């Protein structure tokens, strides 16, 4: 049986946390507050796919170790 996905709200909160962390890194690198919109766009373009892939792998690993 495939693992049960996290709730949509839990996934939203996890992504929001990653975007906020990315915003902090971008702002530190650029020396100014880059703003949420820029951080969101940059994270979605450059990091979301790999982040989602790793997150799913971890979820699947833990789900298979429990069953």
Beta strands, then each sheet from edge to edge (+ up, - down):
end
